[in-house]
């Protein structure tokens, strides 16, 4: 499913907590919040408000404070 980024709540280099809202994507007239899966630092922010994105496309990465086995570090 394709969508459009309607808001970014973080900037590259920002420290985030687990569960913190990172961005909102609108798809099929519904808004979907993307949240941090773990505490860390936002890196490789590759999206801007208004960008069209596809399911599974990386829009940012969260570098974990502690690396946890089996937990991906890409958001999107």
N, C-alpha and C positions, 0 to 999 in steps of 0.2 A: 504494500500500500504506500503510495506517495503522499507527502505532506509538505507543509510550509512552516518554517520556523517563525513563530509569532512573538517570542520573547527569549532573551538570554539573560539569566539572572546572575551570571558569573563572568569574570574576565580571566584571561590566561594568567597563570601565576597565583591565582587566588586559592587560599586554603579553604577546604570544604569539609563538612561533617557528614557522616553516613546519613542518608535520607534527605539531605538538603536538596531543594529544587535547583536544577541547573538550567533547564530550558523548557519551553512549551512548544509542542508541534501540533498544528491543526491538520487533521485528516478527516475527510468525509464529514465536515461541519462539526467535528468534535475536537476538543482540546485534550492533549495527552501530555502530562507532566513527565519530564525525564529527571530522575533523582540520582544522587550519588550512591553507588552501591556500598561504599565504604569511605572512611575518612582519607583525605589526601590533598593533592595539589592539582589544579586544572592545568593541563598542558595540551599543546597542539590543537587549539581552538580553530577549527577550520570552517566555521559557519557564521553567517550574519543573519540578522532579522530579515525576513522576506525570502530567504533562500529556499528553493525547492529541494527536498531530500527524499531518498528512497529508503524503504525499510532495510535495516542492516547497515546503512551508510554511516561511517564514522564522522561525527561532527565535533567531537572533542575526546580527550583522554584524561582520566584521573589517575595520577600516579599515587599509589597507596603509600601511606606512612609506613605500614608493615605489609610486606608482600604475603598474600594468603593464597595457598594452593587452591586451584580450581575456580578462582574468581577473576573474570576478565577485567582488563583495565580500560576498555573502550566504551564510550557512551554513544548510543545511536543505533 
